[in-house]
Amino acid sequence: MTVNLQAVTNVPQMEFSAHYKKMLPYVKPYYVRALFAVALSIPIGALDAVIAWALKPFMDVVLVDKSAHSPLLIPIVIVLFTIFQGALTYMSTYMNAWVGMKITQDVKRDLYKKLLYLEPAFFDKNNSGLIIQRFSGDADTACTGLLDNIRVFTSRIFSTISLICVLFYNSWQLALIAIVVLGGALAPLAYVRRLIKNVVQEQVKAGGSVLTNYNETYAGSKTIASYNLQKLCYEKYDGILRRLFRLGIKMVQKTAWLTPMMHVIVAIGVAAVIGFGSYLIVNGIITSGNFVSFITALILLYTPIKNIGKSFNAVQVSFMAIERISEILDFEPEIKNEASAKELKKVKKGISFKNVCFEYEENVPVLKNINLEAKAGTTVALVGNSGGGKSTIVNLIPRFYDVKSGEIKIDDVNIKDYTLESLRDKIAFVFQDNFLFGGTLRDNILLGKEDATEEEINRAVKMACLDEFVAEQEKGLDTPIGERGTLLSGGQRQRLAIARAFLKNAPIVILDEATSALDNKSEAVVQKAIENLMKDRTVFVIAHRLSTVQNADKIVVINDGKIKEEGTHKELLQKEHGAYKTLYNAQFK
C-alpha cells in the first residue's frame, strides 16, 4: 500500500539507543571526526568541577586561615582552566557542526533518492508541502538535534560525574540529599514524550500545508489574479497559521510546566543543603571551605537541570523526526523490479492488454476488462468521454500504476517481467501540459538523450518544427526558458517536448491530449511535428479533436472504463448509432 504522509506515523516508538543505531550508518563515514567531537566533550564536562573543587582550599587557607603565600594563584588557575575549557568548547562545536552538516546532507540524499523512485500514486496522495517537510525539514531536525544531543549528553554525563565526586569529597551526607533531589527533578521527563507526540505530528502536517500554500500561490498566480481569489487564498493561509498557533499553545501547555517545576525542586534541594550544611558546620563536621565548594558544585550541577525541560523537548522532537525518516527509508514502493526482471531491448510484435482491470481507490473500478491489441509500428487512437479511462490506459504501459488484475504484454511478455528502467526507456511521452525544467532549450532537449551530438540535436529540433524559433533567438539553443518554461508559448512548449521525445528515439510513443490546449495555428504546427514523431513507431494517441486521429490504424472508443467499439475511422462511421459516430456528429455537424 502506498504510504500516506498525512497519516500519523505508525512506526513503533524507538528505544533511546535505537535512534542512534538507526543513524549509525550515516555517522560511520565521519566516525573519526565524530568521536573526536564527542571526546572533546569529556574534558569540557569534567572541567566544570575544577572551580568548585578549587574553592575549598581557597576558603580554608586564604580566607579563613589567611596563611597562603600566593593568594592570587587559585584565581589565576581558575581563569586558565576556563580559557582551556572555552577552547575545547569551540573545537567541539566546530567539529560537531561539520559532522552534523555532512550527515544531514547524506540523509537528504537518501531521502531524495527514495522520493525519485516512488510511484505516481504516492504523489497523488501527498501534497507538495508535506513532501518538502518530510523529505527535507525532518533531516535538518533529526541530524542537528541528534548530534547536539550526543555532544551535550556526553558533556553533561562527565560534568555530572565530576561534580558528584566533588559533592562526596566535601560531604557525603549533603551529597545524598543532592542526588535524591536530582532524581526527583528528572523523574517527570519520562512523561514528556507521550504528552507531545500527537502535537508534534499535527505541527508537521500543518507546516507542510503552509509550504503547499506558497507552492500553489506561485504556480497559480494567474488563476488567483483572474478569479480575484486573493481574499480566499489569504483566509485559507490565515486558517493554517491559526491552527499552527493553537498547536504551538498546546505544546506550551503540555511542556511549559516542566522548567518552573524543576526550578522549585532544585530550590528545595538547595534550601535543604543550606539548612543541613549549617548544622554540619556548627558541629565541626565540615569546614566552611567544604560548604562553599559543595554549594558551588551543587549549583553547577543543578543549573542545567533547571533548563533541561526546553532542551528535552527539542531532543524528543529530534527523535520523532528520526522515526519519521525511518518510516520513509524503510518504505518499499509497490512498483519495482521483479527479482528475475529482464531488459526490454526492442518492440517487435506490439503491445496487448488482456482482461485488464484497474482502480485508484479500492472498490471503485476505473477500467473493466480491457482487451486491446496494438501491433508494432501502428497507431492506436483512444477517444471517448472525459473520465472514461483513456489516460489511465496509457499510464499503465510504463507502469506508472500497476493493474489490479489481467496483464499488459509487450512482445508476449508481461511488462512486470521487464526492468522498469528498460521499459520506460522504450517509451516517449508527450503530455497536454509537459513539464519543462528551468534552464535552456538545449538543457530540456538533452533530457531525451544526455550524450546526443550536435547533429542529433539539430535534427530533433527540425523534426519538431522548432528550428525557426531557435534561429530567431539571439542565444539559439542556449536561450533560457524560465521556470517550467514560463517564457515560452504553449505551442513552443509542446514542440520542445516533442524535440525531447525525438531525441529519445523510443519505439513506443504516447501522445496524451498533446494539442488540445492549443489554438488552431499552433495546433497545425505541432500536429506536423507529431506526425514526424509518429513515423515508424508504435503510437497511442489520446484526443478529443477527432480530426487529429482520423488516419489512425485503429480507433478505440472508451467510455465508463470499457471499450465500446473499435475500428478504423471509415468502419466506425458506418455503424448506425455507434459511439464514435455520435462523437463525430457532435463535433462536425
C-alpha positions in Angstrom: 0.0 0.0 0.0 1.3 3.4 -0.9 2.5 5.4 2.2 0.3 8.4 3.1 2.4 11.1 4.7 -0.8 12.7 6.1 -1.2 9.8 8.4 0.4 9.9 11.8 3.5 7.7 11.7 2.7 4.1 12.7 6.4 3.2 13.4 6.7 1.7 16.9 8.2 4.0 19.5 12.0 3.5 19.4 14.1 3.0 22.5 16.8 5.6 23.2 19.6 3.5 21.7 17.5 2.7 18.6 17.6 6.3 17.5 21.4 6.3 17.4 21.5 2.8 15.9 19.3 4.0 13.0 21.6 6.9 12.3 24.8 4.9 12.8 25.3 4.1 9.0 25.3 7.9 8.4 27.9 8.5 11.1 30.3 5.8 10.1 32.0 7.7 7.2 32.8 10.5 9.6 33.3 8.5 12.8 36.9 9.7 13.4 35.7 13.4 13.5 32.5 12.4 15.3 34.5 10.6 18.0 36.9 13.4 18.3 34.0 15.9 18.8 32.5 13.6 21.4 35.9 13.0 23.1 36.3 16.8 23.4 33.1 16.9 25.4 34.6 14.7 28.1 37.1 17.2 29.5 34.6 20.1 28.8 32.2 18.4 31.2 34.8 17.2 33.7 36.4 20.7 34.0 33.2 22.0 35.4 34.3 20.6 38.7 37.6 22.5 38.8 36.2 25.8 40.0 34.1 24.1 42.7 37.0 21.9 43.9 39.4 24.9 44.0 37.1 26.9 46.3 37.8 24.6 49.3 41.5 25.3 49.7 40.9 29.0 48.8 38.3 29.4 51.5 40.1 27.4 54.2 43.7 28.5 53.5 43.3 32.1 52.2 40.1 33.5 53.7 39.9 31.5 57.0 43.5 30.8 58.0 44.9 33.8 55.9 48.1 31.8 55.5 48.5 31.4 51.8 51.8 32.8 50.3 50.2 33.3 46.9 46.5 34.3 47.2 46.2 35.0 43.5 47.4 31.5 42.5 44.0 29.8 42.7 42.1 32.6 40.8 44.7 32.5 38.1 44.4 28.7 37.8 40.6 29.0 37.6 40.9 31.5 34.7 43.4 29.4 32.9 41.2 26.3 33.2 38.2 28.3 32.0 40.2 29.5 28.9 41.2 25.9 28.2 37.7 24.7 28.6 36.4 27.5 26.2 38.9 26.5 23.6 37.8 22.9 23.8 34.2 24.0 23.6 34.9 25.9 20.4 36.7 22.9 18.8 33.9 20.6 19.8 31.2 22.9 18.4 33.1 23.3 15.1 33.6 19.5 14.7 30.1 18.8 15.7 28.7 21.3 13.2 31.0 19.8 10.4 29.9 16.3 11.1 26.3 17.3 11.5 26.0 19.1 8.2 27.7 16.1 6.4 25.3 13.6 7.9 22.3 15.9 7.2 23.3 16.1 3.5 23.8 12.3 3.3 20.3 11.7 4.9 18.8 14.2 2.5 20.5 12.4 -0.5 19.0 9.1 0.5 15.5 10.7 1.1 15.6 12.4 -2.2 16.7 9.3 -4.0 13.8 7.4 -2.4 11.5 10.2 -3.5 12.7 10.0 -7.1 11.8 6.3 -7.3 8.3 6.5 -5.7 5.4 5.7 -7.9 2.9 8.4 -9.0 0.3 7.1 -6.6 2.5 8.4 -3.8 2.3 11.9 -5.2 -1.4 11.6 -5.8 -1.9 11.1 -2.0 0.5 13.6 -0.6 0.7 17.4 -1.1 3.9 19.1 -2.1 4.4 21.0 1.2 4.2 17.8 3.3 6.7 16.1 1.0 9.1 19.0 1.4 8.6 18.9 5.2 9.1 15.1 5.5 11.9 14.7 2.9 13.9 17.8 3.8 12.8 19.5 7.0 12.9 16.3 9.1 16.5 15.6 8.1 17.6 19.0 9.5 15.6 18.4 12.7 16.8 14.9 13.2 20.5 15.2 12.4 21.1 18.6 14.1 19.2 17.5 17.2 20.9 14.1 17.3 24.5 15.4 17.2 23.9 18.3 19.5 22.3 15.8 21.9 25.3 13.5 21.8 27.7 16.4 22.5 25.6 17.9 25.3 24.7 14.4 26.7 28.4 13.4 26.9 29.4 16.7 28.4 26.6 16.6 31.0 27.5 13.0 31.9 31.1 13.8 32.7 30.2 17.1 34.2 27.7 15.3 36.5 30.2 12.6 37.5 32.9 15.1 38.3 30.6 17.4 40.2 29.1 14.5 42.2 32.7 13.5 43.1 33.2 17.0 44.4 30.0 16.7 46.4 31.0 13.5 48.1 34.6 14.8 48.6 33.2 17.7 50.6 30.3 15.9 52.4 28.7 12.5 51.8 25.7 13.5 53.9 24.9 16.6 51.8 25.7 14.6 48.6 22.9 12.1 49.3 20.4 14.9 49.7 21.5 16.4 46.4 21.2 13.1 44.5 17.7 12.4 45.8 16.6 15.9 44.7 18.3 15.4 41.3 16.3 12.1 40.8 13.1 13.9 41.7 13.8 16.7 39.2 14.4 14.3 36.3 11.5 11.9 37.0 8.9 13.9 35.1 10.8 13.7 31.9 9.6 10.2 31.3 6.1 11.6 30.6 7.0 14.3 28.2 7.1 12.2 25.1 3.6 10.9 25.5 2.3 14.4 26.1 3.8 16.0 22.9 3.9 13.2 20.3 0.5 13.9 18.7 1.0 17.7 18.9 4.3 17.4 17.0 2.8 15.2 14.3 0.0 17.7 13.8 2.6 20.5 13.6 4.4 18.7 10.9 1.3 18.3 8.8 0.2 22.0 9.4 3.8 23.1 8.5 3.5 21.1 5.3 0.2 22.9 4.5 2.0 26.3 4.8 4.6 25.2 2.2 1.8 23.9 -0.1 0.1 27.3 0.1 3.3 29.0 -1.1 3.7 26.5 -3.9 0.1 26.9 -5.1 0.3 30.7 -4.9 3.4 30.6 -7.1 2.1 28.1 -9.6 -1.5 29.5 -9.7 -0.7 33.3 -9.6 -2.5 34.0 -12.9 -5.6 32.0 -11.8 -5.6 33.7 -8.4 -5.5 37.1 -10.2 -8.0 36.3 -12.9 -10.6 34.9 -10.5 -9.9 37.5 -7.7 -9.0 34.7 -5.3 -6.7 36.8 -3.1 -9.1 37.0 -0.2 -10.0 33.3 -0.4 -6.3 32.3 -0.5 -5.5 34.7 2.3 -8.3 33.2 4.5 -7.1 29.7 3.8 -3.5 30.6 4.7 -4.7 32.5 7.8 -6.6 29.5 8.9 -3.5 27.3 8.7 -1.5 29.9 10.7 -4.2 30.0 13.4 -4.1 26.2 13.6 -0.3 26.3 14.0 -0.8 28.9 16.7 -3.3 26.6 18.6 -0.8 23.7 18.3 2.0 25.9 19.5 0.0 27.0 22.5 -1.0 23.4 23.1 2.7 22.5 23.1 3.4 25.2 25.6 0.6 24.0 27.8 1.9 20.5 27.8 5.6 21.3 28.4 6.0 24.8 29.9 5.3 23.5 33.4 8.5 21.4 33.3 11.0 24.2 33.7 9.3 26.0 36.6 8.7 22.7 38.4 12.4 21.9 38.2 13.2 25.3 39.5 11.1 24.6 42.5 12.5 21.1 43.1 16.1 22.5 42.7 15.3 25.4 45.1 14.1 22.8 47.7 17.3 20.9 47.3 19.5 23.9 47.7 17.5 25.0 50.7 17.8 21.6 52.3 21.5 21.5 51.7 22.0 25.0 53.2 19.9 24.1 56.3 21.6 20.8 56.9 25.0 22.2 55.9 24.7 24.9 58.5 24.2 22.2 61.2 27.3 20.3 59.9 29.5 23.4 60.0 28.3 24.4 63.5 29.1 20.9 64.8 32.5 20.9 63.1 31.7 18.0 60.8 32.7 20.0 57.7 34.6 23.3 57.2 33.4 26.5 55.6 35.6 25.6 52.6 33.8 22.3 52.3 30.5 24.0 52.4 31.3 26.7 49.8 32.9 24.2 47.5 29.8 21.9 47.9 27.3 24.7 47.2 29.3 25.8 44.1 29.3 22.2 42.8 25.6 21.8 43.6 24.7 25.0 41.7 26.8 23.9 38.7 25.1 20.6 38.8 21.5 21.9 39.2 21.7 24.9 36.8 21.5 22.8 33.5 18.8 20.7 35.2 16.6 23.7 35.7 16.6 24.4 32.0 16.6 20.8 30.8 12.8 20.9 30.1 13.3 23.0 27.0 16.3 21.0 25.8 14.5 17.7 26.4 11.5 18.8 24.3 13.9 19.6 21.4 15.5 16.2 21.9 12.1 14.4 21.7 11.2 16.4 18.5 14.5 15.2 17.0 13.8 11.6 18.0 10.3 11.8 16.4 11.9 13.2 13.2 14.3 10.2 13.1 11.2 7.9 13.4 9.5 9.7 10.5 12.7 9.4 8.4 12.9 5.7 9.3 9.4 5.2 8.1 10.3 6.7 4.7 13.6 4.9 4.3 12.1 1.6 5.3 9.2 2.0 2.9 9.4 -0.1 -0.2 7.4 1.1 -3.3 4.9 -1.3 -4.7 6.1 -0.7 -8.3 9.6 -2.1 -8.5 11.7 -4.6 -10.4 11.0 -8.3 -10.0 13.9 -10.4 -8.9 14.1 -12.1 -12.3 13.3 -9.0 -14.5 15.0 -8.8 -17.8 15.8 -5.9 -20.1 13.4 -4.8 -22.9 15.6 -4.3 -26.0 13.2 -3.9 -28.9 9.5 -3.9 -29.6 9.0 -6.4 -32.4 5.3 -7.6 -32.2 3.5 -5.0 -30.3 1.5 -4.3 -27.1 -1.5 -6.2 -25.8 -4.0 -5.7 -22.9 -5.6 -8.9 -21.6 -8.6 -8.5 -19.3 -7.1 -5.5 -17.6 -8.9 -4.1 -14.6 -7.7 -1.1 -12.5 -8.8 1.1 -9.7 -7.2 4.1 -8.0 -9.4 3.6 -4.9 -10.4 0.2 -3.5 -13.7 -1.0 -4.9 -14.0 2.0 -7.3 -13.2 0.4 -10.7 -11.8 2.7 -13.4 -11.0 0.1 -16.1 -13.1 -3.0 -16.6 -11.8 -6.0 -18.6 -9.9 -4.1 -21.2 -8.7 -6.2 -24.2 -6.7 -4.3 -26.7 -4.0 -5.0 -29.4 -1.5 -2.5 -30.8 0.7 -4.0 -33.4 4.3 -2.7 -33.7 4.5 0.3 -36.0 0.8 1.1 -35.9 -1.1 4.0 -34.4 -4.0 3.4 -31.9 -6.2 6.4 -31.1 -8.2 6.4 -27.8 -11.3 8.6 -27.9 -14.4 8.9 -25.7 -16.0 11.0 -23.0 -13.8 12.7 -20.3 -13.1 10.5 -17.3 -13.7 7.3 -19.3 -10.2 5.9 -18.6 -8.2 6.8 -21.7 -5.3 8.4 -19.8 -5.3 5.5 -17.3 -4.8 3.0 -20.1 -1.6 4.7 -21.4 -0.3 5.3 -17.8 -0.4 1.6 -17.2 2.0 0.9 -20.1 5.2 2.4 -18.4 3.9 1.1 -15.1 3.1 4.5 -13.5 0.5 2.3 -11.9 0.1 -1.5 -11.8 -3.1 -3.3 -12.9 -5.4 -4.8 -10.3 -6.0 -7.9 -12.5 -5.2 -9.0 -16.0 -1.9 -8.3 -17.7 -0.2 -6.0 -20.2 2.3 -7.6 -22.6 5.0 -6.3 -24.9 6.1 -9.0 -27.4 4.1 -11.6 -25.4 6.0 -10.9 -22.2 4.3 -9.3 -19.2 5.6 -5.8 -18.7 6.2 -6.7 -15.0 8.9 -9.1 -16.2 10.9 -6.2 -17.7 13.1 -3.9 -15.7 11.4 -0.5 -15.1 14.4 1.4 -16.5 14.4 -0.5 -19.8 10.6 -0.5 -20.1 10.4 3.3 -19.6 13.5 3.8 -21.8 11.5 2.5 -24.7 8.5 4.9 -24.2 8.4 8.6 -25.1 5.6 10.7 -23.6 4.1 14.0 -24.8 1.5 15.3 -22.4 -1.1 18.0 -22.7 0.9 20.0 -20.2 4.5 18.9 -20.5 6.8 19.7 -17.6 9.9 21.6 -18.5 12.8 22.2 -16.2 14.4 25.5 -15.5 17.4 26.1 -17.8 17.8 26.5 -21.5 16.2 25.0 -24.6 19.2 22.7 -25.0 19.1 21.5 -21.4 15.5 20.3 -21.9 16.0 18.7 -25.2 19.0 16.8 -23.9 16.8 15.1 -21.3 15.9 12.8 -24.1 19.5 11.7 -24.6 22.2 13.2 -22.4 25.1 12.4 -24.8 23.4 13.5 -28.0 25.6 15.0 -30.7 25.0 18.5 -32.1 23.8 16.9 -35.3 21.2 14.8 -33.4 20.0 17.8 -31.5 19.6 19.9 -34.7 17.7 17.0 -36.4 15.3 16.7 -33.4 14.8 20.5 -33.4 14.0 20.4 -37.1 11.6 17.4 -36.9 9.8 19.1 -34.0 9.3 22.2 -36.2 11.2 24.3 -33.6 14.1 25.3 -35.9 12.7 28.7 -37.0 12.0 29.7 -33.4 15.5 28.7 -32.4 17.0 30.6 -35.3 15.2 33.8 -34.1 16.8 33.6 -30.7 20.0 35.5 -30.0 21.4 32.7 -27.9 19.9 29.9 -30.1 19.5 26.6 -28.2 21.1 28.2 -25.1 18.1 30.6 -24.6 16.7 30.4 -21.1 13.1 29.3 -20.9 12.3 30.3 -17.3 11.0 28.1 -14.5 8.7 25.4 -16.0 9.1 27.1 -19.4 7.2 30.3 -18.5 9.0 32.3 -21.2 7.6 30.1 -24.0 4.2 29.9 -25.6 2.0 26.8 -25.3 2.9 25.7 -28.9 6.6 26.3 -28.2 6.5 24.2 -25.0 4.8 21.4 -26.9 7.3 21.4 -29.7 10.2 21.5 -27.2 8.7 18.4 -25.6 8.3 16.7 -29.0 12.0 17.5 -29.7 12.9 15.9 -26.4 10.9 12.8 -27.5 12.5 12.8 -30.9 16.0 12.7 -29.3 14.9 9.8 -27.0 14.1 7.9 -30.2 11.9 5.4 -28.3 9.9 2.7 -30.3 6.7 3.5 -28.3 5.2 7.0 -28.3 2.3 8.1 -26.1 0.5 11.4 -27.0 -1.9 12.4 -24.2 -4.0 15.3 -25.5 -0.9 16.8 -27.0 -2.7 19.5 -29.0 -6.0 20.0 -27.1 -4.8 23.2 -25.3 -3.5 25.0 -28.5 -5.1 27.5 -30.9 -5.6 26.4 -34.5 -2.4 28.0 -35.8 -0.2 26.4 -33.1 -2.1 23.1 -33.4 -1.3 22.9 -37.1 2.5 23.4 -36.5 2.5 21.0 -33.5 0.4 18.4 -35.5 3.1 18.4 -38.2 5.8 17.8 -35.6 3.7 15.0 -34.1 3.3 13.3 -37.5 7.1 13.4 -37.9 7.4 11.8 -34.4 4.9 9.1 -35.1 6.7 7.6 -38.2 7.8 4.0 -37.8 6.7 3.9 -34.1 4.0 2.2 -32.1 1.8 5.1 -31.1 -1.0 5.6 -28.6 -2.9 8.9 -29.2 -5.5 10.3 -26.8 -7.5 13.1 -28.4 -10.8 14.9 -28.1 -10.5 16.5 -31.5 -11.4 13.6 -33.8 -9.8 15.4 -36.8 -6.4 14.6 -35.5 -6.9 10.8 -35.3 -8.8 10.0 -38.5 -5.8 8.4 -40.1 -5.0 6.2 -37.1 -4.7 2.4 -37.9 -7.2 1.7 -35.1 -9.6 4.0 -33.2 -10.9 2.7 -29.8 -13.8 4.3 -28.0 -13.5 4.2 -24.3 -16.5 5.1 -22.1 -17.0 4.3 -18.4 -13.9 2.2 -18.2 -15.0 -0.1 -21.0 -14.2 -0.5 -24.7 -17.4 0.4 -26.5 -16.2 -0.2 -30.1 -13.0 -0.2 -32.2 -12.1 0.0 -35.9 -10.8 2.5 -38.5 -12.4 5.9 -38.9 -14.3 4.7 -42.0 -15.5 1.5 -40.4 -16.8 3.2 -37.2 -18.7 5.9 -39.2 -20.7 3.1 -40.9 -22.1 2.0 -37.6 -25.6 3.5 -37.1 -26.0 5.0 -33.6 -22.4 3.9 -32.8 -20.5 5.7 -30.0 -17.8 7.0 -32.4 -20.3 8.3 -34.9 -22.2 10.1 -32.2 -19.0 11.8 -31.1 -18.1 12.6 -34.7 -21.5 14.1 -35.4 -21.4 16.2 -32.2 -18.1 17.8 -33.4 -18.6 18.2 -37.1 -22.4 18.5 -37.6 
